[in-house]
């Protein structure tokens, strides 16, 4: 059955997550919401982020979303537990999947993080790395795995750096500019000094800066995009939705076989875009980031 997933972010950053979902889960449709009128989220309070999340998820559910991906690390680090309490559908965040992937990918146990100020201050990723290890998640590197089990080599978040200017750069389409390189060199100095071998891109905007980050840190540092791990978690959620809906799906197929036609447009669209700010600006910037062109972008009717 073709399920509908809601994905939201403060702006265009969540397109990195949407891309991975579309590439790895072909039989899914996405309603994407960019909260561009209130970007960036990095300096917002927990109360604001909860309120924004509640508004957006309510809207996405009204549009048919059966599960939600909070494609924003800041919201995932602060608002996610409350949002899960308020809605009776699966809601996935970025933090725990990203931490698990970083533990699996680290070669020497020194993990780094770049994120918004709120995400760094929350210490959510540090706690999630510890939680992943406690649950038995281990590195793929066999030498490190053996050393960690013997207590000879720790695995931990060695350095976290807030990068508050990265989001505005991406939102302005300046992710590959000389300005971006200068700012990135400043931010990444502490990461280089800490000697991390694996770096979590702890904001969905940051993968668009991957070429610049690799240029500065070198190929020896593994860049971890939590979106890859979120897709695997989403696959498990969709499998459960399939099991739940199996009977309804069979009934619907029977009706179609008997001549009932699908609702107009039901099986046609793949992605629908909504924003709280300027639709044309989102479309223009988004088209510089994506391979597939963005068509219509609709304004959200409920944002004041």
Secondary structure as UniProt FT lines:
FT   STRAND          3..9
FT   TURN            13..14
FT   HELIX           15..24
FT   STRAND          28..34
FT   TURN            36..37
FT   TURN            42..43
FT   HELIX           46..62
FT   TURN            63..64
FT   STRAND          67..70
FT   HELIX           73..78
FT   HELIX           80..86
FT   STRAND          90..92
FT   HELIX           95..105
FT   STRAND          110..115
FT   HELIX           117..122
FT   HELIX           124..134
FT   TURN            135..136
FT   HELIX           142..149
FT   TURN            150..151
FT   STRAND          156..162
FT   HELIX           164..171
FT   TURN            172..173
FT   TURN            175..176
FT   HELIX           178..194
FT   STRAND          198..202
FT   TURN            204..205
FT   HELIX           206..209
FT   HELIX           210..217
FT   TURN            219..220
FT   STRAND          222..224
FT   HELIX           226..257
FT   TURN            258..259
FT   TURN            264..268
FT   STRAND          271..275
FT   HELIX           279..289
FT   STRAND          297..299
FT   TURN            301..302
//
